[in-house]
């Protein structure tokens, strides 16, 4: 849950997106988490709905303003989830999660539940690059707003070592920046499988901005040892 910068305007269309990763392997407390699920999405509210460990689970709403209807299975890259809707209330808060009952939620098992290891039946999804805007060009969009979905990952491998491949973006204007916003490289993507040499760059996290087909995309990638 997070507050919006300002309340939404009733009757205004808003465009939303975020990136999600299935995070197989869970977290430090529960490393054997092995479920992926569908219906990860955005829900806007007029009041806070915090849930604390130990409280009863809230009744499922079985609704959300933007959802990813497929099982989120990518554990390597970031899946774009996006959409648009017309605000029917002056929403002030944004929630990210699964707001559907177990009966309406589909899951996928990454690991063998009969393993001798204690695989916990839980889902764990990483979220990044959340965007909400009244401007259709304000967010990275790929669903429900007339944009074409990318086929396969845009950047791979990710994490990278010596070479980073930019896929399906021939002709795009590219700017690569480090974690503090310094421009490391800029130029034009020359083909649909274009290779950027990154072996001499410092190891760490980078942001790559692509201006392509009249829109701007922002992708994160990591350079590992």
Residue pairs with C-beta under 8 A, 6 or more apart in sequence:
1 48
1 49
1 50
1 93
1 94
1 95
2 93
2 94
2 130
3 92
3 93
3 94
4 44
4 91
4 92
4 93
4 94
4 132
7 90
7 91
7 92
8 14
8 44
8 87
8 89
8 90
8 91
8 92
9 87
9 90
9 134
10 87
10 88
10 89
10 90
11 86
11 87
12 86
12 87
12 134
13 84
13 85
13 86
13 87
13 134
14 84
14 85
14 86
14 87
14 132
14 133
14 134
15 82
15 83
15 84
15 131
15 132
15 133
15 134
15 135
15 136
15 138
15 139
15 141
15 145
16 42
16 65
16 66
16 82
16 83
16 84
16 85
16 131
16 132
16 133
16 139
17 80
17 81
17 82
17 83
17 129
17 130
17 131
17 139
17 140
17 141
17 142
18 42
18 81
18 82
18 96
18 127
18 128
18 129
18 130
18 131
19 78
19 79
19 80
19 81
19 127
19 128
19 129
20 40
20 68
20 72
20 78
20 79
20 81
20 125
20 126
20 127
20 128
21 72
21 74
21 75
21 76
21 77
21 78
21 79
21 125
21 126
21 128
22 36
22 72
22 73
22 74
22 75
22 110
22 125
23 33
23 75
23 124
23 125
23 126
24 33
24 34
24 36
24 75
24 110
24 111
25 31
25 32
25 33
25 75
26 32
26 33
26 34
26 120
26 122
26 124
27 33
27 124
30 120
30 122
30 124
32 111
32 117
32 118
32 119
32 120
33 119
33 120
33 122
33 123
33 124
34 109
34 110
34 111
34 113
34 119
34 120
34 121
35 107
35 108
35 109
35 110
35 121
35 122
35 123
36 71
36 72
36 73
36 107
36 108
36 110
36 123
37 71
37 72
37 98
37 105
37 106
37 107
37 108
37 123
37 125
38 68
38 69
38 70
38 71
38 72
38 105
38 106
38 107
39 64
39 67
39 68
39 69
39 98
39 99
39 100
39 104
39 105
39 106
40 67
40 68
40 72
40 81
40 96
40 97
40 98
40 125
41 64
41 65
41 66
41 67
41 68
41 81
41 96
41 97
41 98
41 99
42 64
42 65
42 66
42 67
42 81
42 83
42 94
42 95
42 96
42 132
43 61
43 63
43 64
43 65
43 94
43 95
43 96
43 97
43 99
44 65
44 87
44 89
44 91
44 93
44 94
44 95
45 91
45 92
45 93
45 94
45 95
46 89
46 90
46 91
46 92
46 93
47 92
47 93
48 93
49 58
49 93
49 95
51 57
51 58
60 99
60 100
60 101
60 104
61 99
61 100
62 99
62 100
62 101
62 104
63 99
63 100
64 99
64 100
65 83
65 85
66 81
66 82
66 83
66 84
66 85
66 144
67 81
67 83
68 79
68 81
71 106
71 107
71 108
72 79
72 125
73 108
75 110
76 153
76 158
77 153
77 155
77 156
77 158
78 128
78 129
78 219
78 220
80 140
80 142
80 143
80 149
80 150
81 143
82 139
82 140
82 141
82 142
82 143
82 144
82 145
82 147
83 141
83 143
83 144
83 145
84 136
84 141
84 144
84 145
94 130
94 132
96 127
96 130
98 105
98 123
107 123
111 117
111 119
112 119
113 119
113 121
128 220
129 140
129 218
129 220
131 138
131 139
131 140
132 139
133 139
136 145
137 215
137 216
140 215
140 216
140 217
140 218
141 147
141 215
142 148
142 149
142 150
143 149
147 215
150 168
151 168
152 167
152 168
153 167
154 166
154 167
154 168
154 169
154 210
154 217
154 219
155 164
155 165
155 166
155 167
155 208
155 219
155 221
156 164
156 165
156 167
157 164
157 165
158 164
158 221
158 222
159 221
159 222
159 223
159 224
160 198
160 221
160 222
160 223
160 224
161 198
161 199
161 223
161 224
161 225
162 197
162 198
162 199
163 195
163 196
163 197
163 198
163 199
164 195
164 196
164 198
164 221
165 193
165 194
165 195
165 196
166 172
166 174
166 189
166 193
166 194
166 195
166 196
166 208
166 210
167 192
167 193
167 194
168 192
169 189
169 192
169 194
169 210
169 212
170 189
170 190
170 191
170 192
170 194
171 188
171 189
171 212
172 188
172 189
172 210
172 211
172 212
173 186
173 187
173 188
173 189
173 210
173 211
173 212
174 185
174 186
174 187
174 188
174 189
174 196
174 208
174 209
174 210
175 183
175 185
175 186
175 208
175 209
176 183
176 184
176 185
176 186
176 196
176 206
176 207
176 208
176 209
177 183
177 184
177 206
177 207
177 208
177 209
178 184
178 202
178 204
178 205
178 206
178 207
179 204
179 205
179 206
179 207
184 201
184 206
185 196
189 210
189 212
198 223
201 223
202 223
203 223
203 224
203 225
204 222
204 223
205 220
205 221
205 222
205 223
206 220
206 221
206 222
206 223
207 218
207 219
207 220
208 218
208 219
208 220
208 221
209 216
209 217
209 218
209 219
210 216
210 217
210 218
210 219
